[in-house]
């Protein structure tokens, strides 16, 4: 993974999901390697500066010959304008290939779009930790990609370490502030830094529509790229093992 230097969440939530995946199929084993890109505050300036470090981080990861590379900062990509996840993924892919690594590349931004599509959802509501202007950028990105955002909630926490310290249990109440009329799915955390995994299944059980997060969507895309069943118990409808990723290219071997 490529993560922001201040990210404390993806290196906890993603391994937790893949450890649960190992319990579903004892023949699968996952190991993790991370490169960090400097970012402390979720501001447009620091997000752009972090994106500029992606090639350096990818070069470092290439030496480990990973089977898949995920770049995990959704808003850093979405804040750059519609479709930028394709640009970011292509740039990292080119860097890996130049170093002899053949791993497919996943971005959390592209994975969220793939996850929403895999659920067959057209209309979503989202919760973000961002200041409202960045949430508006995420909404615009999703809508440009054909996903209607029926409502959004901004928790307005600019410090990235503070975002990681948010209690995921609070999301079991935050979602109630949203108008879910007409929503096909709920994105409980449109941010890989805001912890949400313990609340995904309980909120889904209560709200009655599929619930996902940037982290569960990234896990879904990683499993799809590896050609593995997308089954993680207790992680919401996206990871119930019945979904196919419309954007993944399955690798064999």
Secondary structure, 3 states (H helix, E strand, C coil): CEEECCCCCHHHHHHHHHHHHHHHCCCCCCCCCCEEECCCECCHHHHHHHHCCHHHHHHHHHCCCCCEEEEECHHHHHCCCCCHHHHHHHHHHHHHHHCCCCCEEEEHHHHHHHHHHHCCCCEEEEEECCCHHHHHHHHHHHHHCCCEEEEEEECCCCEHHHHHCCCHHHHHHHHHHCCCCCCCEEEEECCCCCCCHHHHHHHHHHHCCEEEEHHHHHHHHHHHHCCCCCECCCCCHHHECCCCCCCCCCCCC
